[in-house]
């Protein structure tokens, strides 16, 4: 059966727990998708593939063949629902947020045709809750929304925006956050909790994404405190992840630090604190720990319960392209971080890539 796509954006009034929450609904059904066969005797499940930051270049520095550049990971990504963070804009506009003589301002854009490149690689949901969603101002953000919609990709993360994807009988809501007023703002926990509650009214399963934390090779640990980068409040990823699970989220994934972080088990739910960079065409460094990446596959039941998980280790080439890593260096690194940061609450990546809960919670 086909993939039903629903986009929740600012507009009409809904009520959540007695509080007003502004949102309106747009439905798109044109995108092709993998189908799921549901047994009449086996309870339905849904499998989600998630990756971190994706940057397919920055106009005019673009890959010669973007479809091949990203498409090399299509088989590894394969899942009914594929999610990633769109680190930048999809627009042909040229007026950016950066001043003409700025030396420390980054504005990322790729052509509007690249939305179809993402779709052809398998992506069904892309996040815009990050610090580059408005690199080309409101006009660029609107152009990005239009390009994704035309390609049949659900967007999530702009203010009051929830992306809902249907796979078979199950609906999955993506509620994405970043520490900014012009996205779903993770610095306002009460509003974040309302959005999670609203998402549960719209779908069987709720996935929260957060673009949070400090950046760079020294930012691989979850500090359990408010983190900053260049003086900017990047939130407390540890406290936020726990709070949204307490509010009803079934899975939490993240990126933003541009490096992998650990896996934690919390109240029966998995938290991946950073999936690092998935691809970046000469936009960020690919040395040391920054070159390690991963694909996370998680299968959840109709009630959001964890059924299984798989961690696929990747390594980034100098061009920022991802390739499978038979040495599993990313998994080894993440296991070390998980044990150091979470101790008995750490989830573990097994040698075959299977994700296991702690013994006391398995």
KAJO-V272189 format. One record per run of one state. SS is the DSSP state (h for helix, s for strand, l for the rest). FROM is the first residue (numbers start at 1). LEN is the number of residues. If there is no record, write none. Layout:
ss:SS from:FROM len:LEN
ss:SS from:FROM len:LEN
This chain:
ss:l from:1 len:4
ss:s from:5 len:12
ss:l from:17 len:2
ss:s from:19 len:10
ss:l from:29 len:16
ss:s from:45 len:11
ss:l from:56 len:1
ss:s from:57 len:2
ss:l from:59 len:2
ss:s from:61 len:2
ss:l from:63 len:3
ss:h from:66 len:6
ss:l from:72 len:2
ss:h from:74 len:4
ss:l from:78 len:3
ss:s from:81 len:6
ss:l from:87 len:2
ss:s from:89 len:2
ss:l from:91 len:18
ss:s from:109 len:2
ss:l from:111 len:3
ss:h from:114 len:7
ss:l from:121 len:4
ss:s from:125 len:3
ss:l from:128 len:9
ss:h from:137 len:15
ss:l from:152 len:2
ss:s from:154 len:3
ss:l from:157 len:5
ss:s from:162 len:6
ss:l from:168 len:2
ss:s from:170 len:9
ss:l from:179 len:6
ss:s from:185 len:1
ss:l from:186 len:3
ss:h from:189 len:14
ss:l from:203 len:2
ss:s from:205 len:7
ss:l from:212 len:16
ss:s from:228 len:2
ss:l from:230 len:2
ss:s from:232 len:2
ss:l from:234 len:3
ss:h from:237 len:10
ss:l from:247 len:4
ss:s from:251 len:5
ss:l from:256 len:4
ss:s from:260 len:1
ss:l from:261 len:2
ss:s from:263 len:4
ss:l from:267 len:2
ss:s from:269 len:4
ss:l from:273 len:2
ss:s from:275 len:1
ss:l from:276 len:1
ss:s from:277 len:4
ss:l from:281 len:7
ss:h from:288 len:4
ss:s from:292 len:10
ss:l from:302 len:4
ss:s from:306 len:11
ss:l from:317 len:5
ss:s from:322 len:3
ss:l from:325 len:4
ss:h from:329 len:17
ss:s from:346 len:1
ss:l from:347 len:1
ss:s from:348 len:2
ss:l from:350 len:4
ss:s from:354 len:3
ss:l from:357 len:6
